[in-house]
Amino acid sequence: MSQLEQQLARILPPRMTIPEPLRQLFSWIEARGQYVDHKEGRVGFLSPPAAPSVGTNISFHAEGNGDLRHWFGHDRPEVLNRLCLFANTGGDGSMATFWLDEQGRQKIVHIGSGSGSTMVCVLGDDAVDFLRLLAIGYEELCWGEQFSEPPKANPDSDFEAVPNLEFQEWVRTSFGVDIPSKGLDVVAHPDDMDSAGSLDPFNRWVAVSIA
């Protein structure tokens, strides 16, 4: 078992599990040495931390749900225990989180920081779809307005829209899936937290759960 998996398993709320594709991802990351160790624990990446980043810049680490009380404005366990943060999706502090929906199904969702990204939506009904989204190669996953087109170079950063070919090939061969060309092929409703009448189930749940 990878250290990334062990860390996350220790802080999972009741009824949650680590999806097998994410277990495999954590093992792939550690086998390639794509992580750094801090006193708070291990953080994993899709590229070697000392090399120029290619593909999506995301960091995997076990954080749980304690700090989400600041985002929701309360600490009600019936809300927070349906969430578990496992990755940062952007430099602004946006998050990828497990979420238990109304039927108890575990999905991967996005919680924008609010100070930068405000996207609140389902990123993947299952972990394989989440990995397919990651493999497309956006600089960060937190900007849903970019999902209508393939990744582009960002003139305000060093990002050159260079795909992570090794990660793409690993996703294809490990799970027998294709890599979509754009985010909307996976994320149906990349809506913001203030979207009216959102069709996204997580966005609607947040609207009635936030203080």
HELIX and SHEET records of a PDB file:
HELIX    1   1 GLN A    3  ILE A   11  1                                   9    
HELIX    2   2 GLU A   20  ALA A   31  1                                  12    
HELIX    3   3 LEU A   68  PHE A   72  1                                   5    
HELIX    4   4 PRO A   77  LEU A   80  1                                   4    
HELIX    5   5 ALA A  127  ILE A  136  1                                  10    
HELIX    6   6 GLY A  144  GLN A  146  5                                   3    
HELIX    7   7 LEU A  165  PHE A  175  1                                  11    
HELIX    8   8 GLY A  183  ASP A  185  5                                   3    
HELIX    9   9 PRO A  201  SER A  209  1                                   9    
SHEET    1   A 2 TYR A  35  HIS A  38  0                                        
SHEET    2   A 2 GLY A  41  GLY A  44 -1                                        
SHEET    1   B 5 SER A  59  GLY A  64  0                                        
SHEET    2   B 5 LEU A  83  ASN A  88 -1                                        
SHEET    3   B 5 MET A  95  LEU A 100 -1                                        
SHEET    4   B 5 GLN A 106  ILE A 111 -1                                        
SHEET    5   B 5 VAL A 120  GLY A 124 -1                                        
END                                                                             
